[in-house]
Amino acid sequence: MFSVNLGFMKAVSLFFLCCVCLIMTVSCRRHDYRTVNIYVPAMTNEATAQVVGTALSKVEGVNGQGMQLDIPKMTVTLTYDSLVTALKNIEFAVAEAGYDAFTLDKNGRPTRGVPASALRKIE
């Protein structure tokens, strides 16, 4: 019958295990940066823009330094890591600050969002 060298089989098994571990380590994503435009209809002056910017900069995964607040257009453009936070968390941060927040599509139209009134307590 066949004679199997156990040392060779262990070496081959170890080699394949190392290859699998290496592939998994290299292929795992560590960051997934995305840029989003958010429409904040009440952001009409510097004071409201500062409140919105401060609320967004506290969200983990949001790049506060690259945030652009456009008061005339009432929009916020920011980059966030979607592996750290979800877009809905960003919208909720604006709503918790007291302002409506709506994600804009590629054509600049509001598509979805969180109105601030959704977070107000019912008494």
C-alpha positions as CSV (number, residue, x, y, z in Angstrom):
1,M,0.0,0.0,0.0
2,F,1.0,3.6,0.3
3,S,3.5,4.9,2.7
4,V,2.7,8.4,4.0
5,N,5.4,10.6,5.4
6,L,3.6,12.4,8.3
7,G,6.3,15.1,8.6
8,F,5.7,16.0,4.9
9,M,1.9,16.1,5.5
10,K,2.3,18.3,8.5
11,A,4.5,20.7,6.6
12,V,2.0,20.9,3.7
13,S,-0.9,21.4,6.1
14,L,1.0,24.2,7.9
15,F,1.9,25.8,4.6
16,F,-1.8,25.9,3.5
17,L,-2.9,27.2,6.9
18,C,-0.3,30.1,6.6
19,C,-1.5,30.9,3.1
20,V,-5.1,31.1,4.2
21,C,-4.2,33.3,7.2
22,L,-2.2,35.6,5.0
23,I,-5.0,35.9,2.4
24,M,-7.5,36.7,5.1
25,T,-5.3,39.3,6.7
26,V,-4.5,41.1,3.4
27,S,-8.0,41.0,2.1
28,C,-9.8,42.3,5.2
29,R,-10.9,45.9,4.9
30,R,-9.7,48.3,7.6
31,H,-11.4,51.4,6.3
32,D,-14.2,52.3,3.9
33,Y,-14.3,56.0,3.4
34,R,-17.3,57.6,1.8
35,T,-18.3,61.1,1.0
36,V,-21.8,62.3,1.6
37,N,-23.8,65.5,1.1
38,I,-26.4,66.3,3.7
39,Y,-29.1,68.9,3.3
40,V,-29.9,70.9,6.5
41,P,-32.7,73.3,5.6
42,A,-32.4,75.3,8.8
43,M,-28.6,75.9,8.4
44,T,-29.0,79.6,7.3
45,N,-26.4,81.3,9.3
46,E,-23.0,80.9,10.9
47,A,-24.4,80.0,14.4
48,T,-26.5,77.1,13.1
49,A,-23.6,75.9,10.9
50,Q,-21.4,75.9,14.0
51,V,-23.9,73.8,15.9
52,V,-24.3,71.3,13.1
53,G,-20.5,71.1,12.5
54,T,-19.9,70.5,16.2
55,A,-22.6,67.8,16.4
56,L,-21.1,66.0,13.4
57,S,-17.5,66.2,14.5
58,K,-18.5,64.3,17.7
59,V,-19.6,61.3,15.6
60,E,-17.0,58.6,15.6
61,G,-15.7,57.9,12.1
62,V,-16.5,61.3,10.7
63,N,-13.5,63.3,9.4
64,G,-14.2,66.7,11.0
65,Q,-11.3,68.5,9.4
66,G,-12.5,67.7,5.9
67,M,-16.1,68.8,6.6
68,Q,-17.4,71.6,4.4
69,L,-20.4,73.6,5.6
70,D,-22.0,75.5,2.7
71,I,-24.5,78.0,4.3
72,P,-26.0,79.4,1.0
73,K,-26.8,75.9,-0.2
74,M,-27.6,74.7,3.3
75,T,-25.5,71.6,2.8
76,V,-22.7,69.7,4.7
77,T,-20.2,67.7,2.7
78,L,-18.2,65.2,4.8
79,T,-16.2,62.0,4.6
80,Y,-16.8,59.2,7.0
81,D,-15.6,55.6,7.6
82,S,-18.6,53.4,7.0
83,L,-16.9,50.6,8.9
84,V,-17.0,52.8,12.0
85,T,-20.3,54.6,11.7
86,A,-23.4,54.4,9.6
87,L,-24.9,57.2,7.5
88,K,-28.0,57.1,9.7
89,N,-25.8,57.9,12.7
90,I,-24.7,61.1,11.0
91,E,-28.2,62.1,10.2
92,F,-29.3,61.4,13.8
93,A,-26.5,63.5,15.1
94,V,-27.8,66.5,13.2
95,A,-31.4,65.7,14.3
96,E,-30.3,65.5,17.9
97,A,-28.8,68.9,17.5
98,G,-32.3,70.1,16.6
99,Y,-32.2,70.3,12.8
100,D,-33.6,68.2,10.0
101,A,-31.0,66.2,8.0
102,F,-31.6,64.8,4.6
103,T,-29.1,62.9,2.4
104,L,-28.7,64.3,-1.1
105,D,-28.6,62.0,-4.1
106,K,-26.1,62.6,-7.0
107,N,-28.5,65.2,-8.6
108,G,-28.7,67.2,-5.3
109,R,-32.2,66.1,-4.4
110,P,-33.0,65.0,-0.8
111,T,-33.6,61.3,-0.8
112,R,-34.0,60.2,2.8
113,G,-33.3,61.6,6.2
114,V,-34.2,62.2,9.8
115,P,-36.4,65.1,10.7
116,A,-35.6,66.6,14.1
117,S,-39.2,66.2,15.1
118,A,-38.7,62.4,15.0
119,L,-36.5,62.7,18.1
120,R,-38.7,64.9,20.2
121,K,-40.2,63.3,23.2
122,I,-43.9,62.8,23.3
123,E,-45.3,64.2,26.6
